[in-house]
Every structure is written in C-alpha cells, then in structure tokens.
Amino acid sequence: MMQAGTDATSVASVRLLDITKTFGGVRALDHVDFDVRPGEIHAVVGHNGAGKSTLVKCLTGAQRPDEGRVEVGGTAVEFHGPADGISAGIGVVYQELSLFPALTVGENVLGPRALGSRWIRWNEVWKVAAEHLAAVGLDMDPRVPLAQLSLGQQQMVEIARALFSGAKVIVLDEPTSALGLAETKLLFGTLHSLAGKGRSFVLVSHILEEVIENADRVTVLRDGKLVRTMDVAEVTKSQLVDLMMGTDAKVLRSTYEGDAVTLPPASTAEPILEVKDLVAPPMVRGVDLTVRAGEIVGIYGDLGCGHIQLAEAIFGLLRTTGGSVVMGDDLRVARSPTHARDAGLGFLPPDRHKALAADQPIYRNVTLAALHRIQGWLLDPKAEEVVTARLIDELGIANATPKRNAGQLSGGNQQKVLLARWLVHPPRVLILIEPTRGMDVHAKSEVIRIVQRLQVQGVSALLVSTEPETVLAMAQRVLVMHRGRVVAEYVDCRVDKRTLVEAGA
C-alpha cells in the first residue's frame, strides 16, 4: 500500500509541530505533532471532539494555532487564512461539497482563477478542465451541468478543482459518508493513483475499514491529544477502537468487528405503522413493512436502493402514486410532513446541516416540532428554555446551554439537538435516516443509547441506514432493500454485516 517516496526519511510535505489551540478555556489541540509525507494517504481518526476538525483547520490555514508551528516542505510558514494554505499547496474537500450545481463541470473545476477575467477562452477552459478530470478518472464532457453527476462523481470534481489550484496535499473530510460502494471504490482508486504520482492525502474518516484498507499511516487523537501515529499495516480495527475510545466503546464493538448478532423472535405487539405496496417513483417500487409497538425496525441498503426515499415518502416529503401508509386510523397517505407529525410520526433527516438552524439558539431548534404543544398561541421563550435545559441534561449535550447557537456545537452534539426535538413530545414512531452518519464510534454509541431509551419509553423506530453495523447495533428486525424493493428480512436469527451487504448488492 505504501507509495514510493513515503519512507520516514523523506522531507514532510507538511508538518505540524507542538500545535496547541484553545477555545474558551478548552484545549481542542494539546501539543500535537502531525506530518504528511509525499505520496502517502495519512488517516486521522478519533471520537467526536477529539480535535480532528481543529487539526484540519490549523493544517489548511482556516485557524491559527496558539502555540507551535507549521512547516511546508521543511520551511516554517505562517497562515493567516485558507488562501495562504491554498497558496502553499494545501487543498481541502469538506464533507459538504462546495460546488455549484447550476454551473458546468468545467466551470466548477477551474473556478474564478480561470473565469474571473472579462474575456473567457472557452475552448481553453474545456481543454484544461478535461485534463484535470482525466487525472481523477473522469472521462466526461466538461460542458455537462454538474447537477447531472452522481454524488461520487461530484466528489471527484471537487478533487479535480483542488488539483487545479496546485494542491500537493489534499485533505478529505469524511469523503465517503454519502457514497455508495461503487463510488467509494472509484474514489480510493483515484487517491491511490494520484498518491503514486507524489500527491499526498489526509483522510479524516470514521469508517475504520476504509482506513485499514486504504491508508498508509494513521494518527489517533483523543480529547485534543495525540495518542499515537503508526503504520496501518501494524494495527487492527479493534486496536484502533481501543486507542480512540479507551474502555468507552462497547455498544458498537462487535458489529464493527463483523461479529454476528442474534436478532430476537418476531414481535407480537400491535402494529403501529403499516406500509402496504407503497410506490414513489422512481426509487420506491412497491414496499410492504410493519413497525410494531416498542420495536426498532432497521432498513439497510446501499445508496440508491430507495430506502431513504421510502422514509421520505412515509413522512409526506415525496409524492406517492400507489399504496398506503397506515398509523392506526389516523393516516392513510401523508399529505404533508405536518399531517404525518400530527398522526404520530417523527422524522430525523439524513443531513443535520439542513435540518438544523445553526445560527439560532439551541432552544429554538429543540422546540421547533412542538411549539404548538408547549405554548399554544403565545410564544414564551422562557418555557422553551426550561424544556431545552432539561433535555440538554438528559441527553448529555456537551458544552450546551439553551441560548447557545446550535452551530457552535460539534456534529455529534448537533445530532443530539435534533433528537431532542422529538423528545419534547415523543412521537409514536420515529423515522431515523442515517442518524449516525459521519460520526465516530463514541458519538454513534451515544445516539444509539438515546434511541434505545426512547424505545423503553414506548417509542417505536424505523431506522434507515447505509451503515450495516449501526443497523445491527440498534434493530430487532432488519429489512434489506435493493432497487426500490425489500429483498430480504432477518428476524429470530444470527446475522452479520457481511450478510446484509451481500443481500443488498
């Protein structure tokens, strides 16, 4: 796996030395050393709040460290902003892509550096863009609108744009969290090809299998401190979990390691949610499922299988053309999310950034779905703050107060805020789409604990995920979808994640 030129004697492409960064008295990084060698893929792992994001920001110039120094090619540099990082040859591709769907692929690749002049030589634009697209394995017409590309192809376009900027080191922040298996394979095939030509990559990922399979070295952070940097060939997934979490990662350990879990016998409780032959073109092609009282039903599938669209259709976000959704006698087919909510459905969307009002206080985010129950016709922020303070305490939302802006929290704690939204007045069935996506093992464990506590309180759940380990850690019954249909069901048996992946392939 190790590429040419990545031996320990090479001058590092970029190096952080004794970096310390403090926010409000809390040390996000505590005297951390980190380096990236030419032609290597260097992974960074750690639980939520471990310091990964701050490390990346110091590396790319988005933040200035309080102590320590940054070296590029062995020379000390001082970054005053991301533009300095780009000028030094360091690019970053964030989890949420920063592309423009309304523009062409070529315009996205070249950006303002090529398009900022009064006169644009379009033939030259298309030629240069095509060359950079070819470098990341994309053989396509650069004049195609970006919106026509798959998410994985858009990821490649983002990397091509970083290459065009002159980046020698590219940071990838959770690059596969929204990709399917085929797109993930394309991404890593491209990374290995580019690394073989001397480009370097920093891979920030919570998917330990990808780290083991694709990285050359891995750095583990915990609570802002460097735990260890080691060759990936010398570490196992189990050891990585132990280094990341110490003794704190028990909920997901067996499913992460691929061990089989035993699903309980089929529930005999009364049906709460019944979906019959539901059709929502083009992704949902006739689905039957039942969720019973106190039951967590998991739906596993790869991206594009239709399970996310199924959940959105049940909640009234997508138009259906056939079938029914039955919640007792209250709901046949949801006319709108409000209709679904009033019938007893809750909904946690896959993208917390879109569901969260990041620039608003936490209490406004928490009470959003239940304002009519808390205060009737009159707004009473004090009542909202009291409810929110209780839930902050119950869910262990770190560094939170009701009036603090939600966007100031870490990703895992933002997800807790969204879960708290449905705890103000719990629904009968909570639909959860990718509730642990982009999270580390510790944050996943905490989300699972919250959902399981809801189950004890009588809330049923429909869990939709592309992460088999999460489904197996939470669900009592598991359905597998493929091409818009349920193709397998597992209950009262032992099953492992390999079985789920193969069933959905």
N, C-alpha and C positions, 0 to 999 in steps of 0.2 A: 504493500500500500504506500509506503514512504516514497515520495518522489525524489528525483535527482536534485541534489543541492540542499537537502533538508537536514544534513548532519549537524551535530551540535556545534561544530567549529565554524559554521557559516555566520557571517555578519547578519544580524536580525534585520528583516525588512522594517519592522517597527518594534519598539520596546518601551514598556512602562516600568519605571524603576521607583520602588518605595512610594507608591501613589497612595495618598490619603485624601478623602473627600468627605466633608461633614455637612449635613443638612439639619439645621435647627437643633444642634447638640447631638444628633445621632450620626455615627460614623457609617456611611454607606460603603466606603472602602477604607481599610485599615492597613496601611503599609504593604500594599500588594505589588508584587513583581509579575510581569507578564510579557512574553515576546512571541513574535510570529516570524518564522524563518522563510526564506524564499522557497516557493514551490510546495508549501505544506498546507494541509487543512487542519487547523487547530481549533478544537471544540472547547466551548465554555459551558459548564453545567453548574447547577446549584438551585436550591429551592427558592420560592418566591421571596424577594427581599434579600437574597444572598449578595447582591451587588453587581449582577450581570449587566443590567442596563446602565448603571453608572460607569462601569468599566468600559463599555462600548462608547459612551459619550465622551469620556476622557480620551479614548483612543482616537476618536474621529474629530475632536475639537468642539463638540457640542457643549462640553463643560470643561472648565479649567480646574485641575486638581489644586487642593490647598497646599499639599506638600508633594515632593518627588518631582521627577522629570520624565519627559517624553523624548525618545530618540528615533529618528528615521534614518535608516542606512548607517547607523553608528554615530550620527550627528545630533546633538541636542537641538530641539525645536521648541517653540512656544506657540501654541494655538490660541487664537483669540475668537475663533468661531468655526463652524463647519466648513466655510470657504477655505480656511487655512488648511484644514485636513484634506480637502479635495486637491488643493494645490500641491500638497505634499505626497499625493498619490494614494490617498486612503478614501475609499468609497464605502457606502453602506446601503444595503437593501433591507428596509424595515418590513416587519410582518404585514403591516397595512401598506400596500403598494401606493406609490405617489405618481402614478401615471395619469394620462388624460384620455379617457375612452373616446371622446369626440374627435381626437386627432388621429392621424395615421400612425402606423407602427414606426415609420421612418422619422416622423416629426418627434415622436416620443424618445427615440434613441438619441437623436442629435440635440434636441432641446434648444435653448436660447443661444448657445455658443455658435450654432450654425444658422439659426433662423432669426437672429437679432438684427441683422443688417437690413437696410432698406431694399436692396436688390438680392433676391434669393435665386441661386442657380439650382433649380430643382433637379435637373439630371445628375448634378454632383451630389446633391442631398441623397437621392435614391441610391446612387452607387456606393457612397460611404456607408450609409445605413445597412445596405445589403451585406457589405463586408463584415460589419460588426455583428450582424445577425448570424451570419455563417460561422463566426467564431464561437457562438454559443449553441451551434447545432440547429439553427432555424433556417430552413431553406424556403423562404417565402417572399412574396412581393411586398416591399416596404410601403407601398401605397395603400395597402389594406387597412381599413379602420381598426384601431386597437380593440374596439368592443367586440369584434368578431372572433377574437382569440380566446382560447381556454385560459383558465387561471394559471396553469402551469406554463403556457407559452408567454403569458404576460410577465411571469416571474423571470423568464429568460430575457425578455425585452428589457426589464429593469437592470439585469446584469449587463446586457449589451450596452446600456446607457452608461453604466459605471465604467466599463472598459473604454468607451469613447471619451470619457472625462480624463482618461490617463491613469486610472487607478491601478496600482500594483498590488494593493491589499484591499480585499473586498469583505466587508462584514455582512453576514447573512443572519438576520434576526428571525428565528423560528420560521425558516423558509418553506417548510413542508406542512405547516399546521393546517392549511386549507387545500392541500394537494392530494390527488389520488395516487394509487400505486404506480401507474404508468408515468404520470407526470413527475413523481418523486424519482423514479429511475432515470428519466431524462435529465432532471436537474443534477443529480450526482454524477451521471456520466459526463456531463459538461464540466462540472467542477474538477473532476479528475483529469480531464483532457487539458484544461487550462492550467492546472497545477503542474502538469508535466511540462508546460512551456514556461514555467517560472512564476506564474501568478500565485498569490497567497490568499488564503481564505480563513476568516474567523467564523466558525459555525456556532451560533448560540441556539441550543436546542434542548427541549425537554424529552425528546424521543431517544432514549438511550440506545436502542437497537441501531438507529441511524448513526449515532456517534461511534459505536463499536465497529460498524461495517465500513464507515467512510472516512473517519478522521485519522490523522497520523499521531497527534498528541491531544491530550485532554487536560484542561485545568478545572479543578473543582473549587468553587467558592462556597463559603458558609458564613452567614452573618457578617458579611463585609471583609472576611479574612480569606487569605489564600490557604486552602487545605493541602493541595498537592497538585503538581503538574507531572504527568507521566506519559509514556508511550502507550497508545491504545492497545498494542499487542500484548501488554503486560497486565491488563486489567479486565475484569469481567463486569457484567451488568450488576451483579449482586454487590460487588465491591464498590462500584460507583454509587449505588444507592446508599450503602453504609457510609461512604465518605461524605455524601451530600447531606444525609439526614441523621447520622449517628444512630440512635436507637428509636428514632421518631417515625420511621416508615414501615408500618406493619399492615395497613389496610390493603395496599396495592402490591406488596412484595410478591406473593405467589402468582398473581396474574401477570405481573411484569416479567417474571421468570419463565412464563409459559406453562406453569403447572395447571393441571385440570382442576376445576371447581365442581362441587356437587350441587346441582340445582334441586330445589325441593319438589315434592309432588305438586301436581296441579291444584290450584286454589279452588275451593268450593264456595267461596264467598259470592255474594250477589254481584252481578255485573254493574259497573258504574259507567263505563264508556264502551259503546259498541259501534264499530265501524263496519259497514257492510257494502262490499263491492264498490268502494269509493273510486271515482275516476276524476283526475285533474290533469288534463293533457298539458304537455306531452309526457310528463315524468311519472305520473301515478296511473296505473293501468288496471285497476280493479283489485282493491285491497280489503281483506277482512281481518279484523283483530278485535280483541276484547280485553279491557282492563278491569279487574275486579277490585272490590273494596280492600284497601290495605296492601295492594300489590304494586310492585315496581316491574314493569314490562320493558325490556330493552329491545331496541331495533338496531341491529348492526348492519352496516353496508359501506361499500366504498363510495367515494364522491361520484355523483352521477347515477346512483342506484335509485334515487327517488324518495328516500326516507325523509329527507329534510322537507321536500315539497309536500309529502304526505302530512307531516306535522303542521305545516303552514296551512294546508287545506282544512284540516280538522279545526283549526283555530279561526278560520274565516279569512285568512290572508290571501288565499288563492281561490280562484273560481273553480267550482266543480261542475262536471257535466253528467254525473251519474252517481248512484249510490246514496248512502245516508250515514249520518253521524248521530248516534242516539245517546243522550245524557238523561237517563230516566225518561220522563215525558217532556223534558224542557227544551230539548234541542234536536232537531232533525238534520238540518244542514246550517252551519253558522252563516248568517248573513253578513256578519262583521265581527271583528275582534271584541267589540263591546257586547254584542249578542252572546258570543262564546263565554266571555268573562261572567256575564250575568247568569249564565246557565251553570257555572261552577268550574270552568276551565281556567287554568293559569298557563302562562307561556313565557319561557325563558329563551330568547332568540340566540342564534349562533354567534352573533357579533356584538359583544358587550359595548363596543365603542359607539355603535349606532343606537343601542337601547339606553345608554346612559347619557344624562345631561351633565357632561363633565364640568361645565362652568357653573353649575348650580350646587347649592348646599346638599349634603347627603340627605337631610330630612326631606327635601322636596323630591328626591329620587325615590326614597323609600315609600313615601305615602302616595305616589302617583296613581297606583291602581286602586286605591281605597279611599280617596278623598271624600267621596260621597257617603262613606260609612263612618268616617272619623268626625266630620264636622258639618254634614248637611249642606245647607245653602251658604253658610257663613265661613269664610276662611279664618282659621285660627292657628297661626304658626306655632304657638306655644304647645298646643295639643299635638301637633305633628312632631315637635322636638321631643316631647315626652315619650311618645311611641317609638321614635327612632333611637333615643338613648337606650331604651330597654333592649331593642334588637341588636344594637351595637355591642352591648354587653353579652347578650345571649350567644351571638354568633362569633364573638371574639374578633371583631373587625379592628385590625391593628391601626394605631395612630389616627383614630377617627373620633370626631365629635359631630353632633348633629349639624352644626353650622359650617363645618369644613367642606370645601368644594370636593365633589366626588372625583374629579380628575386628578387630584393630588395623591390619591391612593394608588398602591401597587395593583397590578392586574388581578391577582387573586382576591384582594380585598374589594375591588370593584365588583367582582362576580358575587361576593357575599352581599354587597349592597343590593344587587338585582334579585338575589334570593330573598333578602329581607323584604323586598317589595311585595312578595307573595305570602309573607308571614304575618302581615298586618291583619289580614282577613284571609286565612288559608282557603284555597280552592278545594274542590272535591278531587280533581285530577290536575296535576301539574305537568305540563309538557316541557321537557328539557331538551334543547338541541345543543349538542356539543358543550355541555356545562363545564368540562374540564379542559377544553382545547387551549393549547398554548401555556399550560400550567406545568409546574414541576410536581414531583411526587408529593411533597408536603401539602401544597395548595390543593391538589386533587383529593388527598385524604380528607382535608377539612371540608371540602364541598360534599364529598360522599357522606361524611358524618352528619352534615346538616340535612341532606335529603333523607337519610335513614331515620333521623329524628322526626322529620315530618311524617314519615311512614308510620312510626309508632303513634303519632298523634292522629292517625286516621286518614292522612292524605295519600292517595294513590299517585303513581307517577308513570309517565310514558317517556322513556329515556331514548333519545336518538343520537347515535354517535358513530364516528368512523374509527374510534379507538376501542378495539376489542377488549383490552384489559380493563377499561373503565366499565364497559357493559357487564363483564363478568363479575366485577367487584360490587356492582350495585343491584343487578336484576335478579328476580326469582324465576323469570321466564324470559327466553331470548328468541326473537324472531330475526331472520336474516333476509334482507331484500336484495334483489338483483334485477335491473332493468324494469323497475316500476312495479314489481310483484314480490310477494313474500314467497321465498323458495325453500325455507327451512324453519323449523321450530324446535326448540330444545327446552325440555322440562322433565323433572324427575330423572336426571341422568348426570353423568360426569362429562364435562366438555372443556376444551381448552381453546385458546385464541387461534391456534393454527386451524382447528376445525371450522371456526367461524369465518376466517379469511378464505379458506378453500371453498366453503359453501357459497360465499358471496362473489367468488372470482368468475 
